[in-house]
């Protein structure tokens, strides 16, 4: 997972999923996902879409997101090379440890990651 850069326009410095973005015009999810993973975390791996969901969240800066998100998973067992413009830190974490810490410290995590882990963590197992 990654810690969002402090210069982001929302959810600055919060822990989140490995990467997230929006497709470019005329770009499919299957094209956008590996591109953005490489841009943010500096690695590539095979990715599989496991589910999608809708969420709505209001942020401290007044921004409201109402998004349809797709969650992809993949395996990578090396050290990523994160883009410092996008990423302030990273770590490998077990899902069960993450669930416990989100319950204990929800303010450290992005709203969409909290939803993913709470509602969909069963889908994240390989």
Contact map, one row per residue, 1 for C-alpha under 8 A:
111000000000001111100000000000000000000000000000000000000000000000000000000000000000000001111000000000000000000000000000000000
111100000000001111100000000000000000000000000000000000000000000000000000000000000000001111100000000000000000000000000000000000
111110000000111100000000000000000000000000000000000000000000000000000000000000000000001111000000000000000000000000000000000000
011111010011111100000000000000000000000000000000000000000000000000000000000000000000011110000000000000000000000000000000000000
001111110001100000000000000000000000000000000000000000000000000000000000000000000001111110000000000000000000000000000000000000
000111110001100000000000000000000000000000000000000000000000000000000000000000000000000100000000000000000000000000000000000000
000011111001000000000000000000000000000000000000000000000000000000000000000000000000000000000000000000000000000000000000000000
000111111111000000000000000000000000000000000000000000000000000000000000000000000000010000000000000000000000000000000000000000
000000111111000000000000000000000000000000000000000000000000000000000000000000000000000000000000000000000000000000000000000000
000000011111000000000000000000000000000000000000000000000011101000000000000000000000000000000000000000000000000000000000000000
000100011111110000000000000000000000000000000000000000000010000000000000000000000000000000000000000000000000010000000000000000
000111111111110000000000000000000000000000000000000000000000000000000000000000000000000000000000000000000000000000000000000000
001111000011111000000000000000000000000000000000000000000000000000000000000000000000000100000000000000000000000000000000000000
001100000011111100000000000000000000000000000000000000000000000000000000000000000000000000000000000000000011110000000000000000
111100000000111110000000000000000000000000000000000000000000000000000000000000000000000000000000000000000001110000000000000000
111100000000011111100000000000000000000000000000000000000000000000000000000000000000000000000000000000000000110010000000000000
110000000000001111110000000000000000000000000000000000000000000000000000000000000000000000000000000000000000000010000000000000
110000000000000111110000000000000000100010000000000000000000000000000000000000000000000000000000000000000000000000000000000000
110000000000000111111000000000000001100110000000000000000000000000000000000000000000000000000000000000000000000000000000000000
000000000000000011111100000000000001000000000000000000000000000000000000000000000000000000000000000000000000000000000000000000
000000000000000000111110000000000001000000000000000000000000000000000000000000000000000000000000000000000000000000000000000000
000000000000000000011111000000010000000000000000000000000000000000000000000000000000000000000000000000000000000000000000000000
000000000000000000001111111110011000000000000000000000000000000000000000000000000000000000000000000000000000000000000000000000
000000000000000000000111111000010000000000000000000000000000000000000000000000000000000000000000000000000000000000000000000000
000000000000000000000011111000000000000000000000000000000000000000000000000000000000000000000000000000000000000000000000000000
000000000000000000000011111100000000000000000000000000000000000000000000000000000000000000000000000000000000000000000000000000
000000000000000000000011111110110000000000000000000000000000000000000000000000000000000000000000000000000000000000000000000000
000000000000000000000010011111110000000000000000000000000000000000000000000000000000000000000000000000000000000000000000000000
000000000000000000000010001111111000000000000000000000000000000000000000000000000000000000000000000000000000000000000000000000
000000000000000000000000000111111100000000000000000000000000000000000000000000000000000000000000000000000000000000000000000000
000000000000000000000000001111111110000000000000000000000000000000000000000000000000000000000000000000000000000000000000000000
000000000000000000000111001111111111000000000000000000000000000000000000000000000000000000000000000000000000000000000000000000
000000000000000000000010000011111111100000000010000000000000000000000001000000000000000000000000000000000000000000000000000000
000000000000000000000000000001111111110000011010000000000000000000000000000000000000000000000000000000000000000000000000000000
000000000000000000000000000000111111111000000000000000000000000000000000000000000000000000000000000000000000000000000000000000
000000000000000000111000000000011111111100000000000000000000000000000000000000000000000000000000000000000000000000000000000000
000000000000000001100000000000001111111111110000000000000000000000000000000000000000000000000000000000000000000000000000000000
000000000000000000000000000000000111111111110000000000000000000000000000000000000000000000000000000000000000000000000000000000
000000000000000000000000000000000011111111000000000000000000000000000000000000000110000000000000000000000000000000000000000000
000000000000000000100000000000000001111111000000000000000000000000000000000000000110011000000000000000000000000000000000000000
000000000000000001100000000000000000111111100000000000000000000000000000000000011110001000000000000000000000000000000000000000
000000000000000000000000000000000000111111110000000000000000000000000000000000011110000000000000000000000000000000000000000000
000000000000000000000000000000000000110011111000000000000000000000000000000000011000000000000000000000000000000000000000000000
000000000000000000000000000000000100110001111100000000000000000000000000000000000000000000000000000000000000000000000000000000
000000000000000000000000000000000100000000111110000000000000000000000000011100000000000000000000000000000000000000000000000000
000000000000000000000000000000000000000000011111000000000000000000000000011000000000000000000000000000000000000000000000000000
000000000000000000000000000000001100000000001111100000000000000000000001111000000000000000000000000000000000000000000000000000
000000000000000000000000000000000000000000000111110000000000000000000001110000000000000000000000000000000000000000000000000000
000000000000000000000000000000000000000000000011111000000000000000000111100000000000000000000000000000000000000000000000000000
000000000000000000000000000000000000000000000001111100000000000000000111100000000000000000000000000000000000000000000000001100
000000000000000000000000000000000000000000000000111110000000000000000111000000000000000000000000000000000000000000000000001000
000000000000000000000000000000000000000000000000011111000000000000011110000000000000000000000000000000000000000000000000000000
000000000000000000000000000000000000000000000000001111100000000000011100000000000000000000000000000000000000000000000000000000
000000000000000000000000000000000000000000000000000111110000000001111000000000000000000000000000000000000000000000000000000000
000000000000000000000000000000000000000000000000000011111000000011111000000000000000000000000000000000000000000100000000000000
000000000000000000000000000000000000000000000000000001111100000111100000000000000000000000000000000000000000000000000000000000
000000000000000000000000000000000000000000000000000000111110000111000000000000000000000000000000000000000000001000000000000000
000000000000000000000000000000000000000000000000000000011111011110000000000000000000000000000000000000000000000000000000000000
000000000110000000000000000000000000000000000000000000001111111100000000000000000000000000000000000000000000000000000000000000
000000000100000000000000000000000000000000000000000000000111111000000000000000000000000000000000000000000000000000000000000000
000000000100000000000000000000000000000000000000000000000011111000000000000000000000000000000000000000000000000000000000000000
000000000000000000000000000000000000000000000000000000000111111100000000000000000000000000000000000000000000000000000000000000
000000000100000000000000000000000000000000000000000000000111111110000000000000000000000000000000000000000000000000000000000000
000000000000000000000000000000000000000000000000000000011110011111000000000000000000000000000000000000000000000000000000000000
000000000000000000000000000000000000000000000000000000111100001111100000000000000000000000000000000000000000000000000000000000
000000000000000000000000000000000000000000000000000001111000000111110000000000000000000000000000000000000000000000000000000000
000000000000000000000000000000000000000000000000000001110000000011111000000000000000000000000000000000000000000000000000000000
000000000000000000000000000000000000000000000000000111100000000001111100000000000000000000000000000000000000000000000000000000
000000000000000000000000000000000000000000000000000111100000000000111110000000000000000000000000000000000000000000000000000000
000000000000000000000000000000000000000000000000111110000000000000011111000000000000000000000000000000000000000000000000000000
000000000000000000000000000000000000000000000000111100000000000000001111100000000000000000000000000000000000000000000000000000
000000000000000000000000000000001000000000000011111000000000000000000111110000000000000000000000000000000000000000000000000000
000000000000000000000000000000000000000000000011110000000000000000000011111000000000000000000000000000000000000000000000000100
000000000000000000000000000000000000000000001111000000000000000000000001111100000000000000000000000000000000000000000000000000
000000000000000000000000000000000000000000001110000000000000000000000000111110000000000000000000000000000000000000000000000000
000000000000000000000000000000000000000000001000000000000000000000000000011111000000000000000000000000000000000000000000000000
000000000000000000000000000000000000000000000000000000000000000000000000001111100000000000000000000000000000000000000000000000
000000000000000000000000000000000000000000000000000000000000000000000000000111110000000000000000000000000000000000000000000000
000000000000000000000000000000000000000000000000000000000000000000000000000011111000000000000000000000000000000000000000000000
000000000000000000000000000000000000000011100000000000000000000000000000000001111100000000000000000000000000000000000000000000
000000000000000000000000000000000000000011100000000000000000000000000000000000111110000000000000000000000000000000000000000000
000000000000000000000000000000000000001111000000000000000000000000000000000000011111011011000000000000000000000000000000000000
000000000000000000000000000000000000001111000000000000000000000000000000000000001111111000000000000000000000000000000000000000
000010000000000000000000000000000000000000000000000000000000000000000000000000000111111100000000000000000000000000000000000000
000010000000000000000000000000000000000000000000000000000000000000000000000000000011111100000000000000000000000000000000000000
000110010000000000000000000000000000000100000000000000000000000000000000000000000111111100000000000000000000000000000000000000
011110000000000000000000000000000000000110000000000000000000000000000000000000000111111111000000000000000000000000000000000000
011111000000100000000000000000000000000000000000000000000000000000000000000000000001111111000000000000000000000000000000000000
011110000000000000000000000000000000000000000000000000000000000000000000000000000100001111100000000000000000000000000000000000
111000000000000000000000000000000000000000000000000000000000000000000000000000000100001111110000000000000000000000000000000000
110000000000000000000000000000000000000000000000000000000000000000000000000000000000000011111000000000000000000000000000000000
100000000000000000000000000000000000000000000000000000000000000000000000000000000000000001111100000000000000000000000000000000
100000000000000000000000000000000000000000000000000000000000000000000000000000000000000000111110110000000000000000000000000000
000000000000000000000000000000000000000000000000000000000000000000000000000000000000000000011111110000000000000000000000000000
000000000000000000000000000000000000000000000000000000000000000000000000000000000000000000001111111000000000000000001000100000
000000000000000000000000000000000000000000000000000000000000000000000000000000000000000000000111111100000000000000000000000000
000000000000000000000000000000000000000000000000000000000000000000000000000000000000000000001111111110000000000000000000000000
000000000000000000000000000000000000000000000000000000000000000000000000000000000000000000001111111111000000000000001000000000
000000000000000000000000000000000000000000000000000000000000000000000000000000000000000000000011111111100000000000001100000000
000000000000000000000000000000000000000000000000000000000000000000000000000000000000000000000001111111110000000000000000000000
000000000000000000000000000000000000000000000000000000000000000000000000000000000000000000000000111111111100000000000000000000
000000000000000000000000000000000000000000000000000000000000000000000000000000000000000000000000011111111111100001000000000000
000000000000000000000000000000000000000000000000000000000000000000000000000000000000000000000000001111111100000000000000000000
000000000000000000000000000000000000000000000000000000000000000000000000000000000000000000000000000111111100000000000000000000
000000000000000000000000000000000000000000000000000000000000000000000000000000000000000000000000000011111111100000000000000000
000000000000000000000000000000000000000000000000000000000000000000000000000000000000000000000000000011111111100001000000000000
000000000000010000000000000000000000000000000000000000000000000000000000000000000000000000000000000001001111110000000000000000
000000000000011000000000000000000000000000000000000000000000000000000000000000000000000000000000000001001111110000000000000000
000000000000011100000000000000000000000000000000000000000000000000000000000000000000000000000000000001001111111011000000000000
000000000010011100000000000000000000000000000000000000000000000000000000000000000000000000000000000000000011111111000000000000
000000000000000000000000000000000000000000000000000000001000000000000000000000000000000000000000000000000000111111100000000000
000000000000000000000000000000000000000000000000000000100000000000000000000000000000000000000000000000000000011111110000000000
000000000000000110000000000000000000000000000000000000000000000000000000000000000000000000000000000000000000111111111000000000
000000000000000000000000000000000000000000000000000000000000000000000000000000000000000000000000000001000100111111111100000000
000000000000000000000000000000000000000000000000000000000000000000000000000000000000000000000000000000000000001111111111000000
000000000000000000000000000000000000000000000000000000000000000000000000000000000000000000000000000000000000000111111111100000
000000000000000000000000000000000000000000000000000000000000000000000000000000000000000000000010011000000000000011111111100000
000000000000000000000000000000000000000000000000000000000000000000000000000000000000000000000000001000000000000001111111100000
000000000000000000000000000000000000000000000000000000000000000000000000000000000000000000000000000000000000000000111111100000
000000000000000000000000000000000000000000000000000000000000000000000000000000000000000000000000000000000000000000111111111100
000000000000000000000000000000000000000000000000000000000000000000000000000000000000000000000010000000000000000000011111111110
000000000000000000000000000000000000000000000000000000000000000000000000000000000000000000000000000000000000000000000001111110
000000000000000000000000000000000000000000000000011000000000000000000000000000000000000000000000000000000000000000000001111110
000000000000000000000000000000000000000000000000010000000000000000000000100000000000000000000000000000000000000000000001111111
000000000000000000000000000000000000000000000000000000000000000000000000000000000000000000000000000000000000000000000000111111
000000000000000000000000000000000000000000000000000000000000000000000000000000000000000000000000000000000000000000000000000111
